[in-house]
Amino acid sequence: MLLSENFVPITKENYNETKEIYRQGIETGLATFETETKSWEQWNQSYLPVCRIAYIFNDKIVGWAALSPVSKRKVYRGVAEVSVYIHEDCRGQGLGVKILNELVSQSEQNGFWTLQSGIMSKNIASIKIHKNAGFRIIGVRERVAQLDGVWLDNTIMERRSIIVGY
C-alpha cells in the first residue's frame, strides 16, 4: 500500500477536520485556554489569510498550523503567533516538528521575521516541538490565565528568521 502525504491550505471545505483536531487539543487541557471550537467564520477572522496549512496523511488531515497577527500596527506586520495542533492518534510521531518547519518556511516566504508562541508551561511536548523547530524560550508569564479555575503559566517562545529582516 502506498502512503501519501502532503500539505494543503486550510479552507472552508476542510475546516471540519481542522476543527476536530482543535477540539481534541481543547480536551487535553494543555493546548489552549479556549474551551470551545470556533465556527469557520470566527476561525477565518482569527487567522491570517496566509500560512494556513493542513497536513494530509492517507487522505486525512492529521495536523494543522496557522498564524494569527500579534498587532494591527503596521510595524508588526512581520510578527505572528503560531498555532499548531496534531490529531490525538498521531501525537509523538514527529508530525508537530514537520508541520511547524513547513509553517516556518511558508512564513518566511510571506515576509515574517518573528514567530512567537505562548505555550502552557505544562505542555512539555509542545515546548519540545518548538525547540526542535528553532524556537527559544524568552520568558514565562506566571499565572497568566485560568482554565477550569486553575491559574496556569505560559512559556513564551520565539523564532527569529535568519532570512527575513536582516
C-alpha positions in Angstrom: 0.0 0.0 0.0 1.4 3.4 -1.0 1.2 6.1 1.7 0.6 9.6 0.6 1.4 12.8 2.5 1.3 16.5 1.7 0.4 19.9 2.8 -2.8 21.7 1.7 -4.3 25.1 2.7 -7.0 25.1 5.3 -10.2 26.1 3.7 -13.9 26.3 4.5 -14.2 22.9 2.8 -11.7 21.1 5.0 -12.3 23.1 8.2 -14.4 20.5 9.9 -11.4 18.1 10.1 -9.2 21.0 11.4 -11.9 21.9 13.9 -12.0 18.3 15.2 -8.2 18.3 15.9 -8.6 21.6 17.7 -11.4 20.1 19.8 -9.1 17.3 20.7 -6.5 19.9 21.8 -9.1 21.6 24.0 -9.9 18.3 25.7 -6.2 17.8 26.7 -6.4 20.9 29.0 -2.8 21.6 27.8 -3.2 23.1 24.3 -5.3 26.2 24.7 -7.1 28.3 27.3 -10.1 28.2 24.9 -13.0 25.9 25.9 -14.9 25.8 22.7 -14.2 25.4 19.0 -14.9 28.3 16.6 -17.2 28.4 13.6 -15.4 28.7 10.2 -16.3 32.4 10.1 -14.7 33.0 13.6 -11.7 30.9 12.7 -11.2 32.6 9.4 -11.2 36.1 11.0 -8.8 35.0 13.8 -6.0 33.8 11.5 -4.0 35.5 8.8 -5.0 34.7 5.2 -1.6 33.2 4.5 0.3 30.3 6.2 -2.8 28.2 7.0 -1.6 24.6 6.5 -3.1 21.2 7.0 -1.0 18.1 6.9 -2.6 15.3 4.9 -1.7 11.6 5.5 -3.6 8.9 3.7 -6.3 11.4 2.6 -7.0 12.6 6.2 -5.9 15.8 7.9 -3.8 14.7 10.9 -2.4 18.1 11.9 -2.5 21.8 11.1 -0.8 25.1 11.8 -1.7 28.7 11.2 -0.6 32.2 12.1 -2.5 35.0 13.8 -1.5 38.6 14.0 0.1 39.9 17.2 -0.9 43.5 16.4 -2.8 45.6 13.9 0.1 48.1 13.9 2.0 48.2 10.6 5.4 47.9 12.3 4.4 44.4 13.5 3.3 43.1 10.1 6.2 40.6 10.1 5.4 39.2 13.6 2.8 36.5 14.1 1.7 34.0 16.7 1.8 30.3 15.9 -0.9 27.7 16.4 -0.1 24.1 15.8 -2.3 21.0 16.6 -1.9 17.3 16.0 -4.6 14.6 15.8 -4.7 12.6 19.0 -3.9 9.4 17.1 -0.8 10.9 15.6 0.9 12.6 18.5 4.5 11.6 19.4 5.4 10.7 15.8 7.4 13.8 14.8 4.5 15.4 12.9 4.5 18.5 15.0 8.0 19.4 14.1 7.4 18.6 10.4 4.3 20.8 10.3 6.0 23.6 12.3 9.0 23.6 10.0 6.7 23.9 7.0 4.9 26.8 8.7 8.3 28.5 9.3 9.2 28.1 5.6 5.9 29.5 4.4 6.1 32.3 6.9 9.5 33.4 5.6 8.2 33.2 2.0 5.5 35.6 3.2 7.8 38.1 4.8 7.5 37.2 8.5 10.7 37.8 10.6 9.4 36.7 14.0 7.2 33.9 15.0 6.1 33.6 18.6 4.1 31.1 20.7 2.5 31.2 24.1 2.5 27.6 25.4 1.1 26.3 28.6 4.2 25.5 30.7 2.9 22.0 31.5 2.7 21.2 27.7 6.3 19.8 27.6 5.6 18.1 24.2 4.7 21.4 22.5 7.7 23.2 24.1 10.0 20.4 22.7 8.4 20.6 19.3 9.0 24.3 19.2 12.6 24.0 20.3 13.2 21.4 17.6 11.9 23.9 15.1 14.3 26.6 16.1 12.3 28.4 18.8 13.8 29.6 22.0 12.2 30.3 25.4 12.2 34.1 26.0 10.2 34.1 29.3 7.3 32.8 31.3 4.1 34.6 32.1 3.2 33.3 35.5 -0.4 32.8 36.4 -1.4 34.4 33.1 -4.9 32.8 32.9 -7.2 30.3 34.4 -8.6 27.1 33.0 -11.3 25.4 35.0 -10.5 27.7 37.9 -6.8 26.9 38.0 -4.1 29.5 37.3 -1.6 28.5 34.7 1.7 29.7 33.4 2.6 30.3 29.8 6.0 29.8 28.3 6.7 32.4 25.7 8.9 31.2 22.8 10.0 32.9 19.6 11.9 32.1 16.4 13.7 34.9 14.6 14.2 34.4 10.9 17.8 34.4 9.6 16.3 35.1 6.1 13.8 37.8 6.6 14.5 41.0 8.4 18.3 41.0 8.0 
